[in-house]
Amino acid sequence: MQFDPFVIPFNIGLYFIILYCVGTCIVWFRDLSRPDKLRLQRGFFGRPFVLSIREIFMESLIHRKIIKVNPVLGYMHMSLAFGWFLLIVLGTIEADIFGESHLNPPYKAIFFRFFNPEHRAEGFAMAYSFIMDLILAFILSGLMIAIIKRFWSRIVGMKKTTRLKTLDKIALTSLWLIFPSRLLAESFTCGAAGSGSFLTGSLGSFFAGFLPSSDLAYPFWWLYSLSLAVFFILLPRTRYMHIPSELFLIFLRNSGVRTGDQYGSFAEAQVYSCSSCGICLDKCQLSSSAGINNIQSAYFVKGLKRNDDVYDISLNCLMCGRCETACPVGIELGALRMIQRRAGEAPEDMKTIWSGYMRERNQNIRYGSNNYTKVYKYLKPEIIDPATEVIYFAGCMTHLSPGIASSMEKIFKASGVNYRFMDKDGSVCCGRPLMLAGKDREARELIQHNSSAIWSSGAKTLVTSCPICLRVFTESYHLDVEVLHHTQFISRMIEEERLDLKFLNQTVVYHDPCELGRGLGIYDEPRKVLYHIARYQKTSFERENAHCCGGSLGNIKLDSRKKTAVASDALNDLIQSAPDYLITSCPLCKKTYRKAEKSDTPEILDVAELVVKAISEPGRTEKLHNKKHHKEVIYVEAK
Amino acid sequence: MKNFGFSSIKPRVIDYDRNNKAVSDYILKHEPSFALCIGCGGCAATCSAARFTDMSLRKLNILVKRGENDEVRRLMNKCMLCGKCTLVCPRGVNTRNVIFLTQQAFRKLDNYAV
């Protein structure tokens, strides 16, 4: 049995972190709801398990998604994660083959060189130590990028990097120390013994020339062991907890568990899986345009983790979903924010006495007050006379840009659809704005009111012009009608050849509204319509990468000046190619962009308004001709 | 005293010294744009809830500033937070947040001090 006292810190750290992770997994599993537990059990013996292993390999080790977004950053993460993984696996095999016995304790693999300094360079052993050196060099190259990134983040293509807390800094330092100390320790040992490959061997013989290698090696082995121990012991309280919890999260997600509307162990697993990589910081328009730098998802999740009161942070967000699409871990950031909005402000005693005590905080989030009285008693049930094919719900925002509603009416008439304008005299809100403010129960009342009106109409299709309404209709209403956005409806009319449109010889760029695009995944239908009637110009902000206009109802706290700042930045990006029209399909986006308009801004229109321009009226030219003729007649008569 | 068929009416004096202005202060602290309101009434004209009730944000703002909290309490929950008023406001007051904060302030007032 080979043993030395310096392996003790490493062993303490390792067994502590293993026990901690197993314990956390058990607690999280216990807190899952019963259906989720069943999902997990089913997932364990089926396809999800295989999928999870694949995803863990691709995302947690290779970091494919980060490489796609930013190759340098991806390489940094890959070298540290995948390199370390290889070092452990190959190190274990090395210890097993070349060590004095089989099935060694873990520390043998980590400190293999210390116990076998004479491990000579011959044949297979030489190739093996070459591979081990190569991996170590791979990790060290990534570490170099990490250090550069911490101080000059722009070099790796990141405008901002996350701010760290003291504990994070200590953990980070210990992580940075692990591999250089291993390199030096191995080099000194190899230098003294005259072994090692291209990295440790040559560095060792170089040092052996002028330094007492055999004396220096031992302190560095201690440093290596200590930095590993510090890293492992601090892991649960720092952002590096994401390493073990992401594995659990991937497995949960592949088994079909979702965040839902309450804070549970899945949400907690997501919170701990956030690595504070900072990719969301660059995506946030509040940071790039409005100069708000403390509400981004990385900080929000960090606040949740540290059990701070994140209510204000959760409200100050456009809910555009740009960070969620960019998140390499795939955390459902929008859903997490909504949970906090619903939970409301933490009471004073929760902020102080129980701070840091997670369980109690969860209890508070789970149970709101139960004494709820109806608020919107003034709403009397509406009944819509039946026998209409389609009913049209314009929505509050459309009433503020009435051009869209009147265009829709023209389109309905032109395509010969029997429709009814449900909220012609002004609408009852759909409920989504209340939900975004965290007032779900109040929203329920409005949902009930609108649902009963829609049910009474007996229509087959509900068309709405507002993506905000559309989202709540599809997600939270229980309707037996088909819910369509007006762009979907128009594209269907074109396909069925009920709407005869001419080609406008003009260029358009299209802005994807957040709720329609990232929220509901409707990207193709508006484009189909635009391809049909105009020259479509692509921008760099298509589909998932689209900007938010800044006017979102998701943000209650943002003041109008900052909203306009976000809008004008987004507008400038969109109209780079100087198109004839900027087209969007959301009345709120249109309205917000209008506020940020400058003299050189092209006309901002809704898809419906552009379609109306393209409706070819058979009688139109004739009428004009008649008018001219009529004038001539009068002229002749006057003569 | 002889009753001539008249009764004494309640005084309609707004006493700025005695009225509780805590709610107004709370809103101003968290939403400074509240001070920009000129009472034009654009918000009240576009209000979704005004179609059914006597909800008027302009009125509510004035009442909050005067500290006439009973009437504010009655009005504030009629809002559907749809956000139309914010879009029409010519002064850029974040009216949606004003209502949100009013409701929050009263909730706090009921539970503990603002």
Chai-1 contact restraints between the chains, C-beta under 6 A:
chainA,res_idxA,chainB,res_idxB,connection_type,confidence,min_distance_angstrom,max_distance_angstrom,comment,restraint_id
A,V375,B,N77,contact,1.0,0.0,6.0,A-B,restraint_1
A,Y378,B,F52,contact,1.0,0.0,6.0,A-B,restraint_2
A,Y378,B,T53,contact,1.0,0.0,6.0,A-B,restraint_3
A,C396,B,S48,contact,1.0,0.0,6.0,A-B,restraint_4
A,C396,B,C82,contact,1.0,0.0,6.0,A-B,restraint_5
A,C396,B,K84,contact,1.0,0.0,6.0,A-B,restraint_6
A,L400,B,K84,contact,1.0,0.0,6.0,A-B,restraint_7
A,L400,B,L87,contact,1.0,0.0,6.0,A-B,restraint_8
A,G426,B,R51,contact,1.0,0.0,6.0,A-B,restraint_9
A,C429,B,S48,contact,1.0,0.0,6.0,A-B,restraint_10
A,C429,B,M80,contact,1.0,0.0,6.0,A-B,restraint_11
A,C429,B,C82,contact,1.0,0.0,6.0,A-B,restraint_12
A,P433,B,L81,contact,1.0,0.0,6.0,A-B,restraint_13
A,P433,B,C82,contact,1.0,0.0,6.0,A-B,restraint_14
A,P433,B,G83,contact,1.0,0.0,6.0,A-B,restraint_15
A,L434,B,L81,contact,1.0,0.0,6.0,A-B,restraint_16
A,A437,B,L81,contact,1.0,0.0,6.0,A-B,restraint_17
A,L553,B,G83,contact,1.0,0.0,6.0,A-B,restraint_18
A,I556,B,R96,contact,1.0,0.0,6.0,A-B,restraint_19
A,I556,B,N97,contact,1.0,0.0,6.0,A-B,restraint_20
A,I556,B,F100,contact,1.0,0.0,6.0,A-B,restraint_21
A,D559,B,S33,contact,1.0,0.0,6.0,A-B,restraint_22
A,D559,B,N94,contact,1.0,0.0,6.0,A-B,restraint_23
A,S560,B,G92,contact,1.0,0.0,6.0,A-B,restraint_24
A,K591,B,L87,contact,1.0,0.0,6.0,A-B,restraint_25
